[in-house]
């Protein structure tokens, strides 16, 4: 089951962070059709946010056709976002894990790692470094 993380410093609304995390999990195969999302009560207990925030996120995911609520049972994944590239994810994830280990050994903290990744990602996408 997916565990949500809310970053109050991100500038992204908490409900949108939940939506993004579900989409990411669907894209990389961590969530599959038929999987159950945590209940609103479980999310509220885990990340200390308002239940309406979780409901708003789940409603948005429902409108996108990614999940469906089943009264008395919970919210379930109805379709995935994974594609043919899913097979390559494991090897790439291992490479990325090695890179993260090297970055931490070099003394980078999480914020520095994220900044380096974002700058590199934007640069490789042809946007350049701002």
JONOR-V420798 format. One record per backbone hydrogen bond with DSSP energy under -1.0 kcal/mol. NH is the residue of the N-H (numbers start at 0). CO is the residue of the C=O. If there is no record, write none. Layout:
NH|CO  NH|CO
This chain:
9|6  16|12  17|13  18|14  19|15  20|16  21|17  22|18  23|19  24|20  25|21  26|22  27|23  29|24  30|24  33|76  34|31  36|74  42|38  43|39  44|40  45|41  46|42  47|43  52|49  53|49  54|50  55|51  56|52  57|53  58|54  59|55  60|56  61|57  62|58  63|59  64|61  65|60  67|75  69|73  72|69  73|69  75|67  76|34  77|65  78|65  85|82  87|84  88|85  91|87  92|88  93|89  94|90  95|91  96|92  97|93  98|94  99|95  100|96  101|97  102|98  103|99  104|100  105|101  106|103  107|102  112|108  113|109  114|110  115|111  116|112  117|113  118|114  119|115  120|116  121|117  122|118  123|119  124|120  125|122  126|121
